[in-house]
Amino acid sequence: HVHVLSLYVPDQGCRRQLKAMSERLTALSGLLGVPESSISRVETGGMLSDMFLVQNEKFKPEKLFVKISPLPETFSGQICSRLNLFEREIKAYHLFRTQTSDLSFDTLVLPQLPHVDASTQAGSPDFQYLAIEDLRERKYKPAVGSVREALSLSQTSTIMKALAEFHAIGYCFLCSVKRGERQFTDLDEVFFTPDSSELSSFFSDFFPSGIEDLRNRSTLFGNKGKQLADRIEGLALHQVPKEDHLSREALEGLPSESLVLLAHGDFFCPNAMMEKREEALQGEVETNVSSPEQCALIDFQWTHVSDNPLPDLFFFLFSSTPASIQRDNFDSLLGVYTDAFVSCVKVNEEKRVGKFTTEQETALRAVLKRSLSDPAKRKSAARVCIVQLMLGDLTMFVPEDADADSAGEPAERIAAALETLVGLFEG
């Protein structure tokens, strides 16, 4: 740690952050009851949390993956505080553990919380932590070695099934709430925020820099980048429609047959881990979309109540799969998603309610079909996906100094995705 962190010592602000991080490490050691020597920093952590690996024989399993809310004075800390992102993830795990633990699924795996039984939240709002199992101990690995790699069709199918089951468990939970069998608590209120005005304000602050980034990458995109930036700038994509994030009142006012679920909110390949590593296929794309693998989903900082599954689907498909899959397998993958969603709902509704009739299955498929083909929902999903690609993920997938030769397939994929999504939004 000293070797890595000493790089920042010349900056006085970073010295203060280093001191604060040292104090947090000591606090975490006390909270978990382990020596500081058993805690190591994860250098490849996420942008919106500080990550640590804790290894001690008192835990079963012996390794825990611990996320700590970022320092409040940092850029990441300000984002998390403004949009309640870290609290949202803590509450998501609480919801999974207390309200959906009796549900069954075939492909989806959710990380377990083997520690901090009373509360996964500790200390003040400036210091919150979440201790979850290290999925690598169960042989789960990223589906690809880098976000710059594209997924194969088999991997895409498996992840689509896992996403469908994630949406389905949210749907089952919300159905039980509507039937009066369960109820939202104060803990769950976070899933109805941030509201559309707060999100619009947040995106407005950072949208110009995303436009400028795309416009300035002439070595990567040529004139196409400038043309796309000009088109996107005129679409006012940062203005988030109210229907994208449901309020509690809006949820209660929806027709009984409406499709409501918990959306992931940041669903692309780094947030999916597969039971076994499958190398991306070379040459021809597979024709068989079935796969026996399981897939674990992680990172629930943007999870929210929604009646639109398409933003998660679009962002995953357009950011993480090659253009050939998007072009040739889009409809079949929506079929994979639909079948997995319906199957998961059927199994769990029969377990909870005692029956799920053929008529109910037919009605659910019809609701899904309407949601997945609704032009307004597709346009809304296209807007969300463009914003996500613009605000951070363009840099994540393609380094800022990359040119057309060094960037290769990821640049082509993103350019094609933005072109398709902008056309969908404009149309």
Disulfide bonds with the S-S distance in Angstrom:
none
